[in-house]
Amino acid sequence: MQSLLYSAPPKTKAEQRKRSAAISRKLRMLRAHGLIRKRAHSHRYDVSRNGRPILNAILLAHRLTVQQINAIAA
């Protein structure tokens, strides 16, 4: 996950631990809000049924400009 979220590899072990902790916090928040769920007996996560439309809306809003969002809303 670190390679997907960060452009450069960590320079030190401390930075690697910080990044790992940050990713763990993000996953914990997504699970707490019901957007992802953990697969049993693995280190993998799946997007929940309720989380899919929410995450799609967030990703769409991230890609669009404010003017484009206003044009869609009008």
PDB file of N, CA, C and O in Angstrom:
ATOM      1  N   MET A   1       0.824  -1.194   0.000  1.00  0.00           N
ATOM      2  CA  MET A   1       0.000   0.000   0.000  1.00  0.00           C
ATOM      3  C   MET A   1       0.868   1.258   0.000  1.00  0.00           C
ATOM      4  O   MET A   1       0.495   2.285  -0.568  1.00  0.00           O
ATOM      5  N   GLN A   2       2.029   1.162   0.645  1.00  0.00           N
ATOM      6  CA  GLN A   2       2.891   2.336   0.692  1.00  0.00           C
ATOM      7  C   GLN A   2       3.302   2.774  -0.708  1.00  0.00           C
ATOM      8  O   GLN A   2       3.360   3.971  -0.991  1.00  0.00           O
ATOM      9  N   SER A   3       3.583   1.830  -1.572  1.00  0.00           N
ATOM     10  CA  SER A   3       4.011   2.191  -2.923  1.00  0.00           C
ATOM     11  C   SER A   3       2.893   2.870  -3.707  1.00  0.00           C
ATOM     12  O   SER A   3       3.168   3.658  -4.612  1.00  0.00           O
ATOM     13  N   LEU A   4       1.642   2.578  -3.376  1.00  0.00           N
ATOM     14  CA  LEU A   4       0.512   3.211  -4.048  1.00  0.00           C
ATOM     15  C   LEU A   4       0.234   4.614  -3.515  1.00  0.00           C
ATOM     16  O   LEU A   4      -0.176   5.497  -4.268  1.00  0.00           O
ATOM     17  N   LEU A   5       0.456   4.815  -2.229  1.00  0.00           N
ATOM     18  CA  LEU A   5       0.117   6.095  -1.614  1.00  0.00           C
ATOM     19  C   LEU A   5       1.272   7.104  -1.605  1.00  0.00           C
ATOM     20  O   LEU A   5       1.041   8.312  -1.538  1.00  0.00           O
ATOM     21  N   TYR A   6       2.495   6.617  -1.673  1.00  0.00           N
ATOM     22  CA  TYR A   6       3.654   7.499  -1.596  1.00  0.00           C
ATOM     23  C   TYR A   6       4.482   7.343  -2.864  1.00  0.00           C
ATOM     24  O   TYR A   6       4.697   6.225  -3.334  1.00  0.00           O
ATOM     25  N   SER A   7       4.946   8.455  -3.419  1.00  0.00           N
ATOM     26  CA  SER A   7       5.678   8.405  -4.685  1.00  0.00           C
ATOM     27  C   SER A   7       7.102   7.888  -4.518  1.00  0.00           C
ATOM     28  O   SER A   7       7.615   7.209  -5.408  1.00  0.00           O
ATOM     29  N   ALA A   8       7.741   8.191  -3.413  1.00  0.00           N
ATOM     30  CA  ALA A   8       9.125   7.780  -3.191  1.00  0.00           C
ATOM     31  C   ALA A   8       9.188   6.757  -2.054  1.00  0.00           C
ATOM     32  O   ALA A   8       8.373   6.801  -1.132  1.00  0.00           O
ATOM     33  N   PRO A   9      10.143   5.849  -2.118  1.00  0.00           N
ATOM     34  CA  PRO A   9      10.290   4.892  -1.014  1.00  0.00           C
ATOM     35  C   PRO A   9      10.791   5.587   0.248  1.00  0.00           C
ATOM     36  O   PRO A   9      11.427   6.638   0.164  1.00  0.00           O
ATOM     37  N   PRO A  10      10.512   5.011   1.417  1.00  0.00           N
ATOM     38  CA  PRO A  10      10.970   5.651   2.656  1.00  0.00           C
ATOM     39  C   PRO A  10      12.490   5.670   2.737  1.00  0.00           C
ATOM     40  O   PRO A  10      13.164   4.741   2.293  1.00  0.00           O
ATOM     41  N   LYS A  11      13.014   6.750   3.314  1.00  0.00           N
ATOM     42  CA  LYS A  11      14.466   6.895   3.420  1.00  0.00           C
ATOM     43  C   LYS A  11      15.023   6.228   4.663  1.00  0.00           C
ATOM     44  O   LYS A  11      16.169   5.778   4.666  1.00  0.00           O
ATOM     45  N   THR A  12      14.226   6.159   5.715  1.00  0.00           N
ATOM     46  CA  THR A  12      14.690   5.574   6.966  1.00  0.00           C
ATOM     47  C   THR A  12      13.657   4.581   7.487  1.00  0.00           C
ATOM     48  O   THR A  12      12.511   4.551   7.037  1.00  0.00           O
ATOM     49  N   LYS A  13      14.093   3.774   8.442  1.00  0.00           N
ATOM     50  CA  LYS A  13      13.171   2.836   9.090  1.00  0.00           C
ATOM     51  C   LYS A  13      12.084   3.576   9.852  1.00  0.00           C
ATOM     52  O   LYS A  13      10.939   3.127   9.905  1.00  0.00           O
ATOM     53  N   ALA A  14      12.445   4.713  10.442  1.00  0.00           N
ATOM     54  CA  ALA A  14      11.456   5.508  11.186  1.00  0.00           C
ATOM     55  C   ALA A  14      10.369   6.022  10.252  1.00  0.00           C
ATOM     56  O   ALA A  14       9.188   6.005  10.598  1.00  0.00           O
ATOM     57  N   GLU A  15      10.769   6.478   9.068  1.00  0.00           N
ATOM     58  CA  GLU A  15       9.782   6.961   8.101  1.00  0.00           C
ATOM     59  C   GLU A  15       8.893   5.809   7.630  1.00  0.00           C
ATOM     60  O   GLU A  15       7.693   5.998   7.430  1.00  0.00           O
ATOM     61  N   GLN A  16       9.459   4.638   7.456  1.00  0.00           N
ATOM     62  CA  GLN A  16       8.682   3.472   7.060  1.00  0.00           C
ATOM     63  C   GLN A  16       7.649   3.120   8.127  1.00  0.00           C
ATOM     64  O   GLN A  16       6.508   2.792   7.800  1.00  0.00           O
ATOM     65  N   ARG A  17       8.044   3.186   9.408  1.00  0.00           N
ATOM     66  CA  ARG A  17       7.107   2.910  10.500  1.00  0.00           C
ATOM     67  C   ARG A  17       6.007   3.962  10.557  1.00  0.00           C
ATOM     68  O   ARG A  17       4.850   3.632  10.816  1.00  0.00           O
ATOM     69  N   LYS A  18       6.358   5.237  10.314  1.00  0.00           N
ATOM     70  CA  LYS A  18       5.353   6.305  10.308  1.00  0.00           C
ATOM     71  C   LYS A  18       4.325   6.077   9.209  1.00  0.00           C
ATOM     72  O   LYS A  18       3.123   6.224   9.429  1.00  0.00           O
ATOM     73  N   ARG A  19       4.810   5.718   8.026  1.00  0.00           N
ATOM     74  CA  ARG A  19       3.905   5.469   6.907  1.00  0.00           C
ATOM     75  C   ARG A  19       3.007   4.272   7.194  1.00  0.00           C
ATOM     76  O   ARG A  19       1.810   4.305   6.910  1.00  0.00           O
ATOM     77  N   SER A  20       3.579   3.233   7.750  1.00  0.00           N
ATOM     78  CA  SER A  20       2.800   2.048   8.082  1.00  0.00           C
ATOM     79  C   SER A  20       1.704   2.383   9.095  1.00  0.00           C
ATOM     80  O   SER A  20       0.571   1.921   8.964  1.00  0.00           O
ATOM     81  N   ALA A  21       2.042   3.175  10.087  1.00  0.00           N
ATOM     82  CA  ALA A  21       1.061   3.584  11.096  1.00  0.00           C
ATOM     83  C   ALA A  21      -0.036   4.447  10.466  1.00  0.00           C
ATOM     84  O   ALA A  21      -1.209   4.309  10.814  1.00  0.00           O
ATOM     85  N   ALA A  22       0.342   5.334   9.542  1.00  0.00           N
ATOM     86  CA  ALA A  22      -0.634   6.200   8.883  1.00  0.00           C
ATOM     87  C   ALA A  22      -1.609   5.373   8.050  1.00  0.00           C
ATOM     88  O   ALA A  22      -2.811   5.640   8.049  1.00  0.00           O
ATOM     89  N   ILE A  23      -1.097   4.376   7.346  1.00  0.00           N
ATOM     90  CA  ILE A  23      -1.961   3.518   6.544  1.00  0.00           C
ATOM     91  C   ILE A  23      -2.891   2.708   7.440  1.00  0.00           C
ATOM     92  O   ILE A  23      -4.064   2.528   7.113  1.00  0.00           O
ATOM     93  N   SER A  24      -2.383   2.223   8.558  1.00  0.00           N
ATOM     94  CA  SER A  24      -3.226   1.484   9.504  1.00  0.00           C
ATOM     95  C   SER A  24      -4.358   2.357  10.031  1.00  0.00           C
ATOM     96  O   SER A  24      -5.490   1.893  10.168  1.00  0.00           O
ATOM     97  N   ARG A  25      -4.058   3.613  10.325  1.00  0.00           N
ATOM     98  CA  ARG A  25      -5.112   4.532  10.803  1.00  0.00           C
ATOM     99  C   ARG A  25      -6.156   4.772   9.727  1.00  0.00           C
ATOM    100  O   ARG A  25      -7.349   4.817  10.026  1.00  0.00           O
ATOM    101  N   LYS A  26      -5.733   4.926   8.490  1.00  0.00           N
ATOM    102  CA  LYS A  26      -6.680   5.140   7.390  1.00  0.00           C
ATOM    103  C   LYS A  26      -7.587   3.924   7.203  1.00  0.00           C
ATOM    104  O   LYS A  26      -8.799   4.065   7.035  1.00  0.00           O
ATOM    105  N   LEU A  27      -6.993   2.728   7.232  1.00  0.00           N
ATOM    106  CA  LEU A  27      -7.801   1.520   7.103  1.00  0.00           C
ATOM    107  C   LEU A  27      -8.791   1.383   8.262  1.00  0.00           C
ATOM    108  O   LEU A  27      -9.939   0.989   8.059  1.00  0.00           O
ATOM    109  N   ARG A  28      -8.349   1.706   9.459  1.00  0.00           N
ATOM    110  CA  ARG A  28      -9.224   1.625  10.634  1.00  0.00           C
ATOM    111  C   ARG A  28     -10.403   2.586  10.502  1.00  0.00           C
ATOM    112  O   ARG A  28     -11.525   2.243  10.874  1.00  0.00           O
ATOM    113  N   MET A  29     -10.157   3.789   9.976  1.00  0.00           N
ATOM    114  CA  MET A  29     -11.246   4.759   9.792  1.00  0.00           C
ATOM    115  C   MET A  29     -12.225   4.279   8.716  1.00  0.00           C
ATOM    116  O   MET A  29     -13.438   4.407   8.881  1.00  0.00           O
ATOM    117  N   LEU A  30     -11.705   3.729   7.619  1.00  0.00           N
ATOM    118  CA  LEU A  30     -12.591   3.216   6.573  1.00  0.00           C
ATOM    119  C   LEU A  30     -13.446   2.067   7.090  1.00  0.00           C
ATOM    120  O   LEU A  30     -14.620   1.955   6.738  1.00  0.00           O
ATOM    121  N   ARG A  31     -12.856   1.208   7.927  1.00  0.00           N
ATOM    122  CA  ARG A  31     -13.628   0.110   8.527  1.00  0.00           C
ATOM    123  C   ARG A  31     -14.662   0.644   9.512  1.00  0.00           C
ATOM    124  O   ARG A  31     -15.791   0.155   9.545  1.00  0.00           O
ATOM    125  N   ALA A  32     -14.292   1.631  10.305  1.00  0.00           N
ATOM    126  CA  ALA A  32     -15.221   2.181  11.301  1.00  0.00           C
ATOM    127  C   ALA A  32     -16.431   2.821  10.632  1.00  0.00           C
ATOM    128  O   ALA A  32     -17.533   2.791  11.180  1.00  0.00           O
ATOM    129  N   HIS A  33     -16.233   3.395   9.460  1.00  0.00           N
ATOM    130  CA  HIS A  33     -17.337   4.028   8.736  1.00  0.00           C
ATOM    131  C   HIS A  33     -18.080   3.048   7.830  1.00  0.00           C
ATOM    132  O   HIS A  33     -19.030   3.428   7.145  1.00  0.00           O
ATOM    133  N   GLY A  34     -17.649   1.793   7.827  1.00  0.00           N
ATOM    134  CA  GLY A  34     -18.349   0.777   7.058  1.00  0.00           C
ATOM    135  C   GLY A  34     -18.078   0.817   5.566  1.00  0.00           C
ATOM    136  O   GLY A  34     -18.848   0.251   4.791  1.00  0.00           O
ATOM    137  N   LEU A  35     -17.002   1.472   5.141  1.00  0.00           N
ATOM    138  CA  LEU A  35     -16.713   1.562   3.717  1.00  0.00           C
ATOM    139  C   LEU A  35     -15.934   0.353   3.206  1.00  0.00           C
ATOM    140  O   LEU A  35     -16.032  -0.001   2.031  1.00  0.00           O
ATOM    141  N   ILE A  36     -15.164  -0.277   4.085  1.00  0.00           N
ATOM    142  CA  ILE A  36     -14.451  -1.492   3.726  1.00  0.00           C
ATOM    143  C   ILE A  36     -14.692  -2.533   4.808  1.00  0.00           C
ATOM    144  O   ILE A  36     -15.080  -2.210   5.931  1.00  0.00           O
ATOM    145  N   ARG A  37     -14.455  -3.787   4.447  1.00  0.00           N
ATOM    146  CA  ARG A  37     -14.544  -4.861   5.432  1.00  0.00           C
ATOM    147  C   ARG A  37     -13.361  -5.789   5.229  1.00  0.00           C
ATOM    148  O   ARG A  37     -12.870  -5.958   4.113  1.00  0.00           O
ATOM    149  N   LYS A  38     -12.911  -6.385   6.317  1.00  0.00           N
ATOM    150  CA  LYS A  38     -11.746  -7.262   6.271  1.00  0.00           C
ATOM    151  C   LYS A  38     -12.170  -8.655   5.852  1.00  0.00           C
ATOM    152  O   LYS A  38     -13.185  -9.173   6.318  1.00  0.00           O
ATOM    153  N   ARG A  39     -11.387  -9.262   4.966  1.00  0.00           N
ATOM    154  CA  ARG A  39     -11.627 -10.651   4.608  1.00  0.00           C
ATOM    155  C   ARG A  39     -11.171 -11.539   5.763  1.00  0.00           C
ATOM    156  O   ARG A  39     -10.140 -11.286   6.385  1.00  0.00           O
ATOM    157  N   ALA A  40     -11.933 -12.554   6.032  1.00  0.00           N
ATOM    158  CA  ALA A  40     -11.601 -13.460   7.130  1.00  0.00           C
ATOM    159  C   ALA A  40     -10.309 -14.204   6.831  1.00  0.00           C
ATOM    160  O   ALA A  40     -10.078 -14.646   5.705  1.00  0.00           O
ATOM    161  N   HIS A  41      -9.480 -14.334   7.843  1.00  0.00           N
ATOM    162  CA  HIS A  41      -8.240 -15.110   7.790  1.00  0.00           C
ATOM    163  C   HIS A  41      -7.257 -14.621   6.733  1.00  0.00           C
ATOM    164  O   HIS A  41      -6.537 -15.428   6.145  1.00  0.00           O
ATOM    165  N   SER A  42      -7.215 -13.311   6.480  1.00  0.00           N
ATOM    166  CA  SER A  42      -6.250 -12.777   5.515  1.00  0.00           C
ATOM    167  C   SER A  42      -5.913 -11.336   5.890  1.00  0.00           C
ATOM    168  O   SER A  42      -6.471 -10.776   6.834  1.00  0.00           O
ATOM    169  N   HIS A  43      -4.996 -10.757   5.137  1.00  0.00           N
ATOM    170  CA  HIS A  43      -4.624  -9.360   5.333  1.00  0.00           C
ATOM    171  C   HIS A  43      -5.255  -8.483   4.258  1.00  0.00           C
ATOM    172  O   HIS A  43      -4.719  -7.424   3.932  1.00  0.00           O
ATOM    173  N   ARG A  44      -6.370  -8.908   3.713  1.00  0.00           N
ATOM    174  CA  ARG A  44      -7.007  -8.195   2.608  1.00  0.00           C
ATOM    175  C   ARG A  44      -8.318  -7.542   3.053  1.00  0.00           C
ATOM    176  O   ARG A  44      -8.948  -7.946   4.030  1.00  0.00           O
ATOM    177  N   TYR A  45      -8.695  -6.513   2.288  1.00  0.00           N
ATOM    178  CA  TYR A  45      -9.930  -5.790   2.552  1.00  0.00           C
ATOM    179  C   TYR A  45     -10.748  -5.727   1.275  1.00  0.00           C
ATOM    180  O   TYR A  45     -10.193  -5.718   0.176  1.00  0.00           O
ATOM    181  N   ASP A  46     -12.062  -5.683   1.416  1.00  0.00           N
ATOM    182  CA  ASP A  46     -12.981  -5.524   0.297  1.00  0.00           C
ATOM    183  C   ASP A  46     -13.823  -4.286   0.543  1.00  0.00           C
ATOM    184  O   ASP A  46     -14.104  -3.927   1.686  1.00  0.00           O
ATOM    185  N   VAL A  47     -14.220  -3.641  -0.540  1.00  0.00           N
ATOM    186  CA  VAL A  47     -15.141  -2.511  -0.428  1.00  0.00           C
ATOM    187  C   VAL A  47     -16.519  -3.081  -0.120  1.00  0.00           C
ATOM    188  O   VAL A  47     -16.968  -4.020  -0.777  1.00  0.00           O
ATOM    189  N   SER A  48     -17.182  -2.521   0.870  1.00  0.00           N
ATOM    190  CA  SER A  48     -18.499  -3.032   1.261  1.00  0.00           C
ATOM    191  C   SER A  48     -19.554  -2.594   0.246  1.00  0.00           C
ATOM    192  O   SER A  48     -19.320  -1.701  -0.569  1.00  0.00           O
ATOM    193  N   ARG A  49     -20.695  -3.229   0.311  1.00  0.00           N
ATOM    194  CA  ARG A  49     -21.792  -2.884  -0.600  1.00  0.00           C
ATOM    195  C   ARG A  49     -22.225  -1.432  -0.405  1.00  0.00           C
ATOM    196  O   ARG A  49     -22.476  -0.719  -1.377  1.00  0.00           O
ATOM    197  N   ASN A  50     -22.311  -0.999   0.845  1.00  0.00           N
ATOM    198  CA  ASN A  50     -22.694   0.392   1.122  1.00  0.00           C
ATOM    199  C   ASN A  50     -21.556   1.367   0.815  1.00  0.00           C
ATOM    200  O   ASN A  50     -21.803   2.536   0.521  1.00  0.00           O
ATOM    201  N   GLY A  51     -20.327   0.893   0.883  1.00  0.00           N
ATOM    202  CA  GLY A  51     -19.183   1.768   0.659  1.00  0.00           C
ATOM    203  C   GLY A  51     -18.911   2.065  -0.799  1.00  0.00           C
ATOM    204  O   GLY A  51     -18.314   3.094  -1.115  1.00  0.00           O
ATOM    205  N   ARG A  52     -19.333   1.185  -1.697  1.00  0.00           N
ATOM    206  CA  ARG A  52     -19.029   1.358  -3.114  1.00  0.00           C
ATOM    207  C   ARG A  52     -19.570   2.674  -3.690  1.00  0.00           C
ATOM    208  O   ARG A  52     -18.796   3.409  -4.302  1.00  0.00           O
ATOM    209  N   PRO A  53     -20.864   3.010  -3.525  1.00  0.00           N
ATOM    210  CA  PRO A  53     -21.332   4.287  -4.093  1.00  0.00           C
ATOM    211  C   PRO A  53     -20.697   5.502  -3.411  1.00  0.00           C
ATOM    212  O   PRO A  53     -20.477   6.530  -4.052  1.00  0.00           O
ATOM    213  N   ILE A  54     -20.407   5.385  -2.131  1.00  0.00           N
ATOM    214  CA  ILE A  54     -19.790   6.502  -1.415  1.00  0.00           C
ATOM    215  C   ILE A  54     -18.376   6.739  -1.926  1.00  0.00           C
ATOM    216  O   ILE A  54     -17.993   7.877  -2.196  1.00  0.00           O
ATOM    217  N   LEU A  55     -17.598   5.663  -2.060  1.00  0.00           N
ATOM    218  CA  LEU A  55     -16.233   5.806  -2.555  1.00  0.00           C
ATOM    219  C   LEU A  55     -16.219   6.272  -4.006  1.00  0.00           C
ATOM    220  O   LEU A  55     -15.347   7.052  -4.389  1.00  0.00           O
ATOM    221  N   ASN A  56     -17.165   5.812  -4.819  1.00  0.00           N
ATOM    222  CA  ASN A  56     -17.252   6.289  -6.202  1.00  0.00           C
ATOM    223  C   ASN A  56     -17.545   7.784  -6.257  1.00  0.00           C
ATOM    224  O   ASN A  56     -16.967   8.498  -7.076  1.00  0.00           O
ATOM    225  N   ALA A  57     -18.435   8.262  -5.395  1.00  0.00           N
ATOM    226  CA  ALA A  57     -18.743   9.693  -5.355  1.00  0.00           C
ATOM    227  C   ALA A  57     -17.534  10.511  -4.917  1.00  0.00           C
ATOM    228  O   ALA A  57     -17.278  11.586  -5.459  1.00  0.00           O
ATOM    229  N   ILE A  58     -16.797  10.005  -3.943  1.00  0.00           N
ATOM    230  CA  ILE A  58     -15.602  10.706  -3.470  1.00  0.00           C
ATOM    231  C   ILE A  58     -14.552  10.778  -4.577  1.00  0.00           C
ATOM    232  O   ILE A  58     -13.956  11.830  -4.805  1.00  0.00           O
ATOM    233  N   LEU A  59     -14.329   9.661  -5.259  1.00  0.00           N
ATOM    234  CA  LEU A  59     -13.339   9.640  -6.337  1.00  0.00           C
ATOM    235  C   LEU A  59     -13.754  10.551  -7.492  1.00  0.00           C
ATOM    236  O   LEU A  59     -12.907  11.226  -8.077  1.00  0.00           O
ATOM    237  N   LEU A  60     -15.035  10.578  -7.826  1.00  0.00           N
ATOM    238  CA  LEU A  60     -15.519  11.459  -8.886  1.00  0.00           C
ATOM    239  C   LEU A  60     -15.337  12.914  -8.504  1.00  0.00           C
ATOM    240  O   LEU A  60     -14.886  13.717  -9.321  1.00  0.00           O
ATOM    241  N   ALA A  61     -15.684  13.265  -7.273  1.00  0.00           N
ATOM    242  CA  ALA A  61     -15.528  14.648  -6.819  1.00  0.00           C
ATOM    243  C   ALA A  61     -14.054  15.046  -6.794  1.00  0.00           C
ATOM    244  O   ALA A  61     -13.723  16.210  -7.018  1.00  0.00           O
ATOM    245  N   HIS A  62     -13.179  14.100  -6.526  1.00  0.00           N
ATOM    246  CA  HIS A  62     -11.744  14.382  -6.503  1.00  0.00           C
ATOM    247  C   HIS A  62     -11.218  14.701  -7.900  1.00  0.00           C
ATOM    248  O   HIS A  62     -10.299  15.507  -8.048  1.00  0.00           O
ATOM    249  N   ARG A  63     -11.790  14.080  -8.914  1.00  0.00           N
ATOM    250  CA  ARG A  63     -11.330  14.271 -10.296  1.00  0.00           C
ATOM    251  C   ARG A  63     -11.902  15.521 -10.945  1.00  0.00           C
ATOM    252  O   ARG A  63     -11.286  16.066 -11.862  1.00  0.00           O
ATOM    253  N   LEU A  64     -13.053  15.990 -10.501  1.00  0.00           N
ATOM    254  CA  LEU A  64     -13.729  17.116 -11.134  1.00  0.00           C
ATOM    255  C   LEU A  64     -13.334  18.436 -10.498  1.00  0.00           C
ATOM    256  O   LEU A  64     -12.892  18.482  -9.350  1.00  0.00           O
ATOM    257  N   THR A  65     -13.499  19.511 -11.263  1.00  0.00           N
ATOM    258  CA  THR A  65     -13.296  20.856 -10.711  1.00  0.00           C
ATOM    259  C   THR A  65     -14.615  21.326 -10.109  1.00  0.00           C
ATOM    260  O   THR A  65     -15.663  20.717 -10.319  1.00  0.00           O
ATOM    261  N   VAL A  66     -14.543  22.407  -9.367  1.00  0.00           N
ATOM    262  CA  VAL A  66     -15.744  22.975  -8.738  1.00  0.00           C
ATOM    263  C   VAL A  66     -16.742  23.396  -9.817  1.00  0.00           C
ATOM    264  O   VAL A  66     -17.947  23.204  -9.650  1.00  0.00           O
ATOM    265  N   GLN A  67     -16.264  23.956 -10.900  1.00  0.00           N
ATOM    266  CA  GLN A  67     -17.155  24.387 -11.990  1.00  0.00           C
ATOM    267  C   GLN A  67     -17.873  23.196 -12.608  1.00  0.00           C
ATOM    268  O   GLN A  67     -19.063  23.292 -12.910  1.00  0.00           O
ATOM    269  N   GLN A  68     -17.185  22.078 -12.803  1.00  0.00           N
ATOM    270  CA  GLN A  68     -17.807  20.897 -13.356  1.00  0.00           C
ATOM    271  C   GLN A  68     -18.853  20.329 -12.399  1.00  0.00           C
ATOM    272  O   GLN A  68     -19.914  19.889 -12.840  1.00  0.00           O
ATOM    273  N   ILE A  69     -18.572  20.333 -11.119  1.00  0.00           N
ATOM    274  CA  ILE A  69     -19.535  19.832 -10.127  1.00  0.00           C
ATOM    275  C   ILE A  69     -20.779  20.726 -10.119  1.00  0.00           C
ATOM    276  O   ILE A  69     -21.901  20.222 -10.056  1.00  0.00           O
ATOM    277  N   ASN A  70     -20.589  22.048 -10.184  1.00  0.00           N
ATOM    278  CA  ASN A  70     -21.728  22.959 -10.221  1.00  0.00           C
ATOM    279  C   ASN A  70     -22.560  22.767 -11.484  1.00  0.00           C
ATOM    280  O   ASN A  70     -23.787  22.850 -11.427  1.00  0.00           O
ATOM    281  N   ALA A  71     -21.921  22.513 -12.616  1.00  0.00           N
ATOM    282  CA  ALA A  71     -22.657  22.291 -13.862  1.00  0.00           C
ATOM    283  C   ALA A  71     -23.490  21.012 -13.783  1.00  0.00           C
ATOM    284  O   ALA A  71     -24.606  20.967 -14.300  1.00  0.00           O
ATOM    285  N   ILE A  72     -22.956  19.975 -13.140  1.00  0.00           N
ATOM    286  CA  ILE A  72     -23.707  18.730 -12.979  1.00  0.00           C
ATOM    287  C   ILE A  72     -24.882  18.935 -12.045  1.00  0.00           C
ATOM    288  O   ILE A  72     -25.966  18.402 -12.282  1.00  0.00           O
ATOM    289  N   ALA A  73     -24.676  19.711 -10.975  1.00  0.00           N
ATOM    290  CA  ALA A  73     -25.715  19.924  -9.970  1.00  0.00           C
ATOM    291  C   ALA A  73     -26.843  20.810 -10.497  1.00  0.00           C
ATOM    292  O   ALA A  73     -27.974  20.698 -10.024  1.00  0.00           O
ATOM    293  N   ALA A  74     -26.567  21.681 -11.457  1.00  0.00           N
ATOM    294  CA  ALA A  74     -27.574  22.631 -11.952  1.00  0.00           C
ATOM    295  C   ALA A  74     -28.536  21.996 -12.914  1.00  0.00           C
ATOM    296  O   ALA A  74     -29.439  22.665 -13.417  1.00  0.00           O
TER     297      ALA A  74
END
